[in-house]
Amino acid sequence: MRTRVKICGFTRAEDAVYAAHLGVDAIGLVFYPPSPRHVEIEQAIRIVNALPAFTSVVALFADEQEARIREILARVSIDCLQFHGDEPAEACGIYHKRYIKAVRMHNGIDISALTRCYHNASGLLLDAYHPNVKGGTGSQFDWELVPKHSALPIILAGGLDVTNARQAIKTVRPYALDVSSGVEAAKGIKDALAMAAFIKQVNEGDRAAT
């Protein structure tokens, strides 16, 4: 199975377009004001309108107000939602959009229970735990915490870059990898060479895993 790739945290249209031409499956837009990768609606519209066909757009939220999410969905063409806060399943599923629930990984977390709770999600995104940061830490967690089998697709995030993408595929065999800071020149500014190298490593990892 081919490992899908999402690159998150775009703030410039030219970076997102380049990623699409590299073959990335999805680009992520962060609608979380404390994040240095946060985008405003007009900025998001420019990015989305520049994308070629067949590139999915994922909107990231963290404990956002329903009215604000609906405002963004009314103005920006979004394919999938990604929730990084403490949103219950019933709050994630009211927008008639596919959604991903992010999980901050730590010892003792029960992925099986979460898959039952968020049974209508399109995947679980497993990220590093930080007590004060809701995703985007750039830190890797212990991949041994990832179950070998899951009822929902597993999207692996947290500290990924060109040096560990192949090992991530070999160790976890996730449905997808989600990278942000690992392919950046600065926060929110993607590095073209790093994105290309990351995709190359994923493709090589897939070939080695077959």
Stockholm file with secondary structure:
# STOCKHOLM 1.0

chainA/1-210         MRTRVKICGFTRAEDAVYAAHLGVDAIGLVFYPPSPRHVEIEQAIRIVNALPAFTSVVALFADEQEARIREILARVSIDCLQFHGDEPAEACGIYHKRYIKAVRMHNGIDISALTRCYHNASGLLLDAYHPNVKGGTGSQFDWELVPKHSALPIILAGGLDVTNARQAIKTVRPYALDVSSGVEAAKGIKDALAMAAFIKQVNEGDRAAT
#=GR chainA/1-210 SS CCCEEEEECCCCHHHHHHHHHHTCSEEEEECCTTSTTBCCHHHHHHHHHHCCTTCEEEEEESSCCHHHHHHHHHHSCCSEEEECSSCCHHHHTTTSSEEEEEEEECTTCCHHHHHHHTTTCSEEEEEECCTTCSSCCCCCCCGGGSCSCCSSCEEECSSCCTTTHHHHHHHHCCSEEEESGGGEEETTEECHHHHHHHHHHHHHHHHHHC
#=GC SS_cons         CCCEEEEECCCCHHHHHHHHHHTCSEEEEECCTTSTTBCCHHHHHHHHHHCCTTCEEEEEESSCCHHHHHHHHHHSCCSEEEECSSCCHHHHTTTSSEEEEEEEECTTCCHHHHHHHTTTCSEEEEEECCTTCSSCCCCCCCGGGSCSCCSSCEEECSSCCTTTHHHHHHHHCCSEEEESGGGEEETTEECHHHHHHHHHHHHHHHHHHC
//
